[in-house]
């Protein structure tokens, strides 16, 4: 599964408006950056209490990227 697809699947499962989920994969010097954008009313669901949900998504992204021999970073845009 592509890193972009992993984050899209996770985010769509968490939010009330899955059609508003947008995920972009950008290449950088330090690996790739996954940008996640959701509806304004769903941003809290993606971040979670004390950022726990966002941190869990980052852990899964890092594990999947490491398995592919890559580095990845998740940015949640508002």
N, C-alpha and C positions, 0 to 999 in steps of 0.2 A: 504494500500500500504506500502510495506517495505521501510525503510529509504533509503536503497541502491537504490531501484527502483525509488524512488522520484528524487534523485539527477541524476541518469542516464537519466531519461526522460527529466529533465530540461536541462541538458548539451547537449543531442543529439539534442534538438530543437534549441540550440544557435549556434552550430558549423557548419562549412562547411563540415567536415568529421566525421559524426556520428559513422562510423565503428571504428574509432580510440579511442572512449570514453571507458575508463576502470574505473570501480568503485569497490572498495574493502571496506568491512566493517570489522573493527577490534575491538575487545573488549578490554577495558582498565579498570583500577581501577576507573576511573572517568566517566564511561559510555561507549559509543562507538565512534570510530573515523571512519569517512567516508573519504577515500582517493580517489580523483578524478584526473585522468590523461587524457589529451587530446593531440591531435597533436600539435607540437610546433607552427604552424601557427595559431592555434585556441585559444591559451592561453589568448590572449588579449580579445577575445570575451567573455570568461568565467569570466575573472576578471572585465572587463568593465571600463569605465572612473572613475578614482578615487576609484576603487574597489567597485563601487555601485552594479554591477551585482553579484559579489561574496558575498557581504553583504546581498543582497536580498535572495540569495540561502541559506545562513546561517540562516536567519530569518525563512524561510519556514522549514528548517530542524529542527530548535529548536522547532518550533510550533508543527510539526508532532511528534517529540520525546517526548515532554511534554504530548501530548495527549495519548501516550503509557506509560506514567509514567517513561520515560527514559531521559537520557542526551546524547547529541550528539555534535560532533565537526566536521567541514568540513576542510580538508586539501587539497589544490590544489597543486598537484605536477607538476614540470616542467621537 
